[in-house]
Amino acid sequence: MSTLKVPHSVPAAADDCEQLRKAFAGWGTNEGLIISILSHRNDSQKKLIRETYAKTFGEDLLKVLDKELTSDFERLVHLWTLDSAERDAFLANEAAKKWTSSNRVLVEIACARSSEQLLAARRAYHALYKKSIEEDVALRTTGDFRKLLVLLVSSYRYEGTEVDLNLAKIEAKLLHDKISKKAYNDDDLIRIFATRSRAQTNATFNHYKDEFGKDINKDLKADPKNEFLTLLRATSKCLIHPEKYFAKVLRLAINGRGTLEEDLTRVVVTRAEVDLKTIGDEYQRRNSVPLDRAIAKDTSGDYEKMLLELLGHEDAK
């Protein structure tokens, strides 16, 4: 469930552009005006604002925002103002360029989006970077990580609800056999994780638990220091329980020794129009603190204000 609050009567894009132009005028930037407009516009509305701004003033709104704003607030506004496909392409490119074995961004883009959304991100990647996501991922990763990630970002999963229960039984046994033998990089194991539909994967994992008495993710914790196993667990969680996955990312971002603003920003901007309300409910269930309160305690200034607006927080203003 989305947390984004769009007014019942949305001003014309030209009017929004005029107001944004005013926010940039004078000696100081009016950050509050920027927040009041952009944090209450959906994907298509923001795209129209950008197109209208370019036609009216001959400037790229994103470049103007980058020049006028700074730090975590600038990144938050930049990512939010991108349309969802461009944003995923930008994040994927960023993740590929500085990839480490603890980086989960590519898994999120491949597994927490629909097949059509992933395809749109791949097309945006072509347009922006003149190459493919899978090309860059293959270049920047190695070994087992490359095997999994290239297949993940290039898959087009079936989105329907139909499942083959006999196949689920067969593949649950296959997974158990491979995991028992610690053959975590087995081609069939990786294929199942990377290509099966959510419904089919869920059926397989349910049969795994029923047949072998343990959740598959617990069996994948056999070696807690193995980063590839961590990536496999992230893959399954993003596919089957994205709200639990993202609630954990938020907890680690907020409750550590220092706020991980990059993770906090990414989750809020990518999920605000999707399921941030559900993620927030899961966060509160697991941590006994409302997500907006946790964010308000750990952030400040315009960055905090816009995060709370995107969370739909009633007292954000």
C-alpha positions as a Python dict, from the first residue, in 0.01 Angstrom:
ca = {
    (1, 'M'): (0, 0, 0),
    (2, 'S'): (135, 339, -105),
    (3, 'T'): (206, 621, 140),
    (4, 'L'): (220, 890, -129),
    (5, 'K'): (-47, 1160, -81),
    (6, 'V'): (-146, 1335, -404),
    (7, 'P'): (-398, 1623, -380),
    (8, 'H'): (-748, 1558, -515),
    (9, 'S'): (-702, 1859, -741),
    (10, 'V'): (-347, 1859, -878),
    (11, 'P'): (-224, 2192, -1023),
    (12, 'A'): (-130, 2199, -1389),
    (13, 'A'): (230, 2103, -1459),
    (14, 'A'): (293, 2457, -1586),
    (15, 'D'): (180, 2599, -1251),
    (16, 'D'): (405, 2358, -1061),
    (17, 'C'): (696, 2463, -1281),
    (18, 'E'): (630, 2830, -1211),
    (19, 'Q'): (631, 2760, -837),
    (20, 'L'): (952, 2559, -861),
    (21, 'R'): (1111, 2843, -1058),
    (22, 'K'): (1017, 3078, -774),
    (23, 'A'): (1174, 2838, -525),
    (24, 'F'): (1507, 2874, -705),
    (25, 'A'): (1489, 3254, -735),
    (26, 'G'): (1656, 3505, -504),
    (27, 'W'): (1941, 3460, -260),
    (28, 'G'): (1825, 3139, -99),
    (29, 'T'): (1644, 2831, -221),
    (30, 'N'): (1293, 2774, -86),
    (31, 'E'): (1332, 2408, 7),
    (32, 'G'): (991, 2397, 171),
    (33, 'L'): (819, 2491, -154),
    (34, 'I'): (1012, 2222, -342),
    (35, 'I'): (908, 1963, -83),
    (36, 'S'): (544, 2071, -88),
    (37, 'I'): (524, 2017, -464),
    (38, 'L'): (744, 1722, -554),
    (39, 'S'): (667, 1502, -252),
    (40, 'H'): (298, 1506, -348),
    (41, 'R'): (325, 1413, -715),
    (42, 'N'): (319, 1063, -859),
    (43, 'D'): (548, 914, -1123),
    (44, 'S'): (360, 1037, -1429),
    (45, 'Q'): (300, 1383, -1279),
    (46, 'K'): (670, 1431, -1199),
    (47, 'K'): (764, 1324, -1551),
    (48, 'L'): (526, 1582, -1696),
    (49, 'I'): (668, 1851, -1467),
    (50, 'R'): (1019, 1774, -1591),
    (51, 'E'): (910, 1784, -1955),
    (52, 'T'): (719, 2110, -1903),
    (53, 'Y'): (1006, 2272, -1713),
    (54, 'A'): (1251, 2190, -1995),
    (55, 'K'): (1014, 2331, -2260),
    (56, 'T'): (930, 2643, -2060),
    (57, 'F'): (1269, 2739, -1921),
    (58, 'G'): (1513, 2551, -2142),
    (59, 'E'): (1673, 2376, -1847),
    (60, 'D'): (1680, 2025, -1708),
    (61, 'L'): (1495, 2035, -1375),
    (62, 'L'): (1718, 1764, -1232),
    (63, 'K'): (2031, 1967, -1302),
    (64, 'V'): (1875, 2274, -1144),
    (65, 'L'): (1780, 2074, -834),
    (66, 'D'): (2131, 1929, -811),
    (67, 'K'): (2277, 2281, -827),
    (68, 'E'): (2037, 2430, -573),
    (69, 'L'): (2035, 2151, -314),
    (70, 'T'): (2304, 1966, -119),
    (71, 'S'): (2390, 1649, 67),
    (72, 'D'): (2134, 1379, 156),
    (73, 'F'): (1842, 1608, 76),
    (74, 'E'): (1974, 1665, -276),
    (75, 'R'): (2007, 1290, -338),
    (76, 'L'): (1659, 1225, -198),
    (77, 'V'): (1500, 1489, -423),
    (78, 'H'): (1701, 1377, -727),
    (79, 'L'): (1605, 1010, -692),
    (80, 'W'): (1243, 1091, -619),
    (81, 'T'): (1213, 1325, -920),
    (82, 'L'): (1339, 1058, -1160),
    (83, 'D'): (1065, 837, -1299),
    (84, 'S'): (1071, 484, -1158),
    (85, 'A'): (1242, 319, -1459),
    (86, 'E'): (1513, 585, -1478),
    (87, 'R'): (1562, 563, -1103),
    (88, 'D'): (1612, 188, -1114),
    (89, 'A'): (1854, 227, -1405),
    (90, 'F'): (2046, 494, -1214),
    (91, 'L'): (2061, 281, -898),
    (92, 'A'): (2163, -29, -1095),
    (93, 'N'): (2441, 160, -1271),
    (94, 'E'): (2561, 304, -942),
    (95, 'A'): (2550, -39, -776),
    (96, 'A'): (2735, -208, -1063),
    (97, 'K'): (3011, 54, -1065),
    (98, 'K'): (3081, 20, -694),
    (99, 'W'): (2965, -336, -643),
    (100, 'T'): (3074, -532, -337),
    (101, 'S'): (2957, -871, -214),
    (102, 'S'): (2742, -697, 51),
    (103, 'N'): (2556, -485, -206),
    (104, 'R'): (2188, -585, -233),
    (105, 'V'): (2064, -310, -467),
    (106, 'L'): (2075, -525, -781),
    (107, 'V'): (1877, -799, -605),
    (108, 'E'): (1613, -544, -502),
    (109, 'I'): (1574, -414, -858),
    (110, 'A'): (1556, -766, -1002),
    (111, 'C'): (1328, -923, -741),
    (112, 'A'): (1114, -654, -581),
    (113, 'R'): (985, -520, -913),
    (114, 'S'): (740, -674, -1156),
    (115, 'S'): (874, -823, -1478),
    (116, 'E'): (744, -522, -1671),
    (117, 'Q'): (911, -281, -1429),
    (118, 'L'): (1242, -463, -1460),
    (119, 'L'): (1208, -458, -1837),
    (120, 'A'): (1138, -82, -1824),
    (121, 'A'): (1449, -32, -1610),
    (122, 'R'): (1657, -230, -1861),
    (123, 'R'): (1525, -13, -2145),
    (124, 'A'): (1602, 304, -1947),
    (125, 'Y'): (1952, 169, -1883),
    (126, 'H'): (2002, 127, -2259),
    (127, 'A'): (1891, 485, -2319),
    (128, 'L'): (2096, 640, -2039),
    (129, 'Y'): (2419, 442, -2054),
    (130, 'K'): (2425, 301, -2410),
    (131, 'K'): (2471, -57, -2287),
    (132, 'S'): (2276, -318, -2093),
    (133, 'I'): (2243, -381, -1721),
    (134, 'E'): (2354, -741, -1766),
    (135, 'E'): (2661, -625, -1959),
    (136, 'D'): (2773, -400, -1672),
    (137, 'V'): (2683, -654, -1405),
    (138, 'A'): (2883, -923, -1586),
    (139, 'L'): (3178, -684, -1616),
    (140, 'R'): (3180, -576, -1251),
    (141, 'T'): (3103, -902, -1070),
    (142, 'T'): (3281, -1236, -1052),
    (143, 'G'): (3228, -1605, -980),
    (144, 'D'): (2907, -1722, -815),
    (145, 'F'): (2784, -1365, -770),
    (146, 'R'): (2805, -1309, -1145),
    (147, 'K'): (2616, -1633, -1216),
    (148, 'L'): (2327, -1529, -995),
    (149, 'L'): (2313, -1155, -1061),
    (150, 'V'): (2336, -1166, -1440),
    (151, 'L'): (2052, -1418, -1450),
    (152, 'L'): (1847, -1212, -1204),
    (153, 'V'): (1870, -882, -1392),
    (154, 'S'): (1800, -1046, -1730),
    (155, 'S'): (1503, -1262, -1623),
    (156, 'Y'): (1143, -1202, -1721),
    (157, 'R'): (946, -1392, -1459),
    (158, 'Y'): (592, -1511, -1515),
    (159, 'E'): (361, -1292, -1304),
    (160, 'G'): (55, -1515, -1286),
    (161, 'T'): (-77, -1711, -989),
    (162, 'E'): (-74, -2057, -1149),
    (163, 'V'): (166, -2307, -993),
    (164, 'D'): (279, -2659, -1077),
    (165, 'L'): (266, -2842, -743),
    (166, 'N'): (447, -3146, -877),
    (167, 'L'): (729, -2925, -1002),
    (168, 'A'): (737, -2750, -664),
    (169, 'K'): (782, -3089, -495),
    (170, 'I'): (1061, -3191, -734),
    (171, 'E'): (1245, -2861, -705),
    (172, 'A'): (1209, -2846, -327),
    (173, 'K'): (1387, -3182, -309),
    (174, 'L'): (1651, -3062, -554),
    (175, 'L'): (1713, -2750, -346),
    (176, 'H'): (1735, -2952, -26),
    (177, 'D'): (1984, -3192, -183),
    (178, 'K'): (2207, -2912, -309),
    (179, 'I'): (2191, -2715, 14),
    (180, 'S'): (2265, -3028, 221),
    (181, 'K'): (2576, -3082, 8),
    (182, 'K'): (2665, -2709, 32),
    (183, 'A'): (2647, -2691, -347),
    (184, 'Y'): (2516, -2336, -324),
    (185, 'N'): (2650, -2239, -667),
    (186, 'D'): (2478, -2525, -847),
    (187, 'D'): (2333, -2414, -1182),
    (188, 'D'): (1988, -2560, -1112),
    (189, 'L'): (1970, -2401, -767),
    (190, 'I'): (2058, -2061, -912),
    (191, 'R'): (1813, -2110, -1201),
    (192, 'I'): (1524, -2177, -961),
    (193, 'F'): (1602, -1868, -751),
    (194, 'A'): (1653, -1645, -1053),
    (195, 'T'): (1381, -1743, -1299),
    (196, 'R'): (1077, -1901, -1133),
    (197, 'S'): (766, -1691, -1078),
    (198, 'R'): (687, -1560, -732),
    (199, 'A'): (392, -1798, -703),
    (200, 'Q'): (597, -2099, -811),
    (201, 'T'): (889, -2005, -587),
    (202, 'N'): (654, -1963, -292),
    (203, 'A'): (500, -2305, -356),
    (204, 'T'): (848, -2461, -375),
    (205, 'F'): (962, -2296, -53),
    (206, 'N'): (641, -2397, 126),
    (207, 'H'): (687, -2759, 19),
    (208, 'Y'): (1051, -2739, 129),
    (209, 'K'): (940, -2639, 479),
    (210, 'D'): (660, -2898, 494),
    (211, 'E'): (881, -3180, 367),
    (212, 'F'): (1206, -3104, 548),
    (213, 'G'): (1082, -2924, 859),
    (214, 'K'): (1279, -2605, 816),
    (215, 'D'): (1244, -2275, 635),
    (216, 'I'): (1484, -2266, 340),
    (217, 'N'): (1632, -1935, 457),
    (218, 'K'): (1733, -2097, 785),
    (219, 'D'): (1916, -2369, 595),
    (220, 'L'): (2086, -2096, 395),
    (221, 'K'): (2226, -1955, 720),
    (222, 'A'): (2453, -2257, 761),
    (223, 'D'): (2755, -2031, 709),
    (224, 'P'): (2666, -1680, 835),
    (225, 'K'): (2989, -1534, 694),
    (226, 'N'): (2919, -1659, 341),
    (227, 'E'): (2815, -1348, 145),
    (228, 'F'): (2678, -1554, -144),
    (229, 'L'): (2434, -1727, 92),
    (230, 'T'): (2332, -1384, 220),
    (231, 'L'): (2261, -1282, -138),
    (232, 'L'): (2050, -1595, -195),
    (233, 'R'): (1848, -1518, 120),
    (234, 'A'): (1798, -1161, 3),
    (235, 'T'): (1674, -1295, -332),
    (236, 'S'): (1414, -1518, -170),
    (237, 'K'): (1297, -1250, 75),
    (238, 'C'): (1262, -984, -196),
    (239, 'L'): (1055, -1223, -404),
    (240, 'I'): (829, -1370, -138),
    (241, 'H'): (822, -1120, 151),
    (242, 'P'): (943, -780, 25),
    (243, 'E'): (784, -601, 321),
    (244, 'K'): (996, -805, 564),
    (245, 'Y'): (1307, -757, 354),
    (246, 'F'): (1271, -378, 333),
    (247, 'A'): (1168, -343, 697),
    (248, 'K'): (1499, -507, 789),
    (249, 'V'): (1694, -280, 554),
    (250, 'L'): (1531, 18, 725),
    (251, 'R'): (1606, -118, 1072),
    (252, 'L'): (1972, -162, 987),
    (253, 'A'): (1982, 183, 825),
    (254, 'I'): (1824, 360, 1121),
    (255, 'N'): (1928, 163, 1427),
    (256, 'G'): (2300, 126, 1364),
    (257, 'R'): (2580, 338, 1505),
    (258, 'G'): (2516, 593, 1232),
    (259, 'T'): (2228, 639, 993),
    (260, 'L'): (2283, 473, 654),
    (261, 'E'): (2120, 754, 459),
    (262, 'E'): (2179, 589, 123),
    (263, 'D'): (1978, 280, 223),
    (264, 'L'): (1709, 484, 396),
    (265, 'T'): (1668, 711, 95),
    (266, 'R'): (1657, 421, -151),
    (267, 'V'): (1386, 230, 32),
    (268, 'V'): (1163, 534, 81),
    (269, 'V'): (1185, 663, -277),
    (270, 'T'): (1146, 321, -443),
    (271, 'R'): (860, 197, -223),
    (272, 'A'): (656, 513, -144),
    (273, 'E'): (426, 455, -444),
    (274, 'V'): (421, 77, -395),
    (275, 'D'): (404, -69, -45),
    (276, 'L'): (573, 164, 203),
    (277, 'K'): (266, 155, 428),
    (278, 'T'): (294, -226, 450),
    (279, 'I'): (668, -198, 510),
    (280, 'G'): (605, 58, 784),
    (281, 'D'): (352, -172, 951),
    (282, 'E'): (604, -457, 941),
    (283, 'Y'): (873, -227, 1079),
    (284, 'Q'): (653, -129, 1372),
    (285, 'R'): (555, -491, 1434),
    (286, 'R'): (918, -597, 1450),
    (287, 'N'): (1061, -294, 1632),
    (288, 'S'): (766, -165, 1843),
    (289, 'V'): (825, 186, 1709),
    (290, 'P'): (638, 360, 1423),
    (291, 'L'): (863, 406, 1121),
    (292, 'D'): (797, 780, 1095),
    (293, 'R'): (898, 829, 1459),
    (294, 'A'): (1216, 628, 1409),
    (295, 'I'): (1308, 833, 1102),
    (296, 'A'): (1228, 1164, 1274),
    (297, 'K'): (1452, 1066, 1565),
    (298, 'D'): (1743, 975, 1338),
    (299, 'T'): (1731, 1249, 1071),
    (300, 'S'): (1694, 1627, 1057),
    (301, 'G'): (1626, 1932, 846),
    (302, 'D'): (1482, 1926, 496),
    (303, 'Y'): (1593, 1566, 452),
    (304, 'E'): (1375, 1461, 744),
    (305, 'K'): (1082, 1676, 625),
    (306, 'M'): (1072, 1522, 280),
    (307, 'L'): (1114, 1167, 408),
    (308, 'L'): (816, 1220, 638),
    (309, 'E'): (610, 1371, 355),
    (310, 'L'): (678, 1065, 141),
    (311, 'L'): (579, 846, 436),
    (312, 'G'): (245, 1027, 445),
    (313, 'H'): (313, 1151, 797),
    (314, 'E'): (24, 1376, 901),
    (315, 'D'): (239, 1622, 1096),
    (316, 'A'): (523, 1634, 842),
    (317, 'K'): (455, 1998, 762),
}
